[in-house]
Amino acid sequence: MNMKNGSKIIKIKTNFGYFDCLFESNKPERGYTITAPKLKGVVTCGDTIKEAKAMAKEAVELHCECLLDEGLAELRFLKTPKKAHAVAFAR
């Protein structure tokens, strides 16, 4: 993965739609720190890019589930040419 200035935005597919996540390389140490800029408070990490992507997916999904449980978001279904997607929207 080629990261300019040690960071890159990667679109992560979740059960609630796609979310842009910021992957930052932890140099000189190894691993990555991941945040979801549109979801306040979502921060996770991973030792490899594969692990980091999985951790980002899990963190975003847990955040969306909490928003839904607390009544701070609602679930909407968006149709695309191929299928419908469930997406959590903040109220």
N, C-alpha and C positions, 0 to 999 in steps of 0.2 A: 504494500500500500504506500503510495507516494503522498507524503503530507508536507505541504508548504508551511513553513514556520511552525512545524510540529502539530498542526491541526487540520481537520477536514470535516466537512458536513457530509453525513451519510444518511440516506433515507431508509428508515427501519419499518418493515411491515409488521403490524401488530393485529390483534383481534379487533382493534378499534380504528383501524385505518393506518395510513402511513404517517410517520413523524420524522422530521429532520432532527438528527442528533449530532452534536459536536463531539468529535473524537479528538482528544489531545494526547500526543505522545508524552510519556513521562520520562524524558531524557534528563540526565544521563542514566537514570534507572530504567527498568523495562516496564512495559505495560501501557495502558491507556486509561485516561479519565474521560467519562462520557457524561454530557449534560443534554437535556432537551430544552432548548431555548424557549419554546412556547408553553412549556409545562413547568411552572415555577417550583423549584425544590427537587426536581428529578436529577440526581447525581449518582453515578455508579462507576465501576471500574472493571478491568479485566486484564489478565496477563498477556493474552494473545488477541489478535483482531477477531478471531472466531468467538472466543469467550466474551470479548467486549460487546460484540453484536448481540449475543444471547442475553447478556446482562442488561443491555439497553432495552431490548424487547420486554424483558420481565419487569424492569423498573417502570417503563411507560404504561404497561398493562396494569400493574398494581396501582399506579397513580390514578389512572382513569377509573378503575374499579372503586377506589376510595371516593373520588369525586361523585360517582354515581350513587354510592351508598349514602353519602352525606347530603344528597339532593343538590349538589353544586354543579351538576352537569346533567344533560339528558342524552339519551341514545337516539340517534336518527339513522335511517337507512338511506344510503345514496345508491342509485342505480348507475352502473357504468355499462358500456356496450356488452360486456361479457357476464357480469354478475352484480349482485347487490352487496354493499359493504356496510357494516355497522360502524358508526363513527360517534364518538363521545364529543359533545359540544358543551362548553362552559355556559352557564346561564348568566 
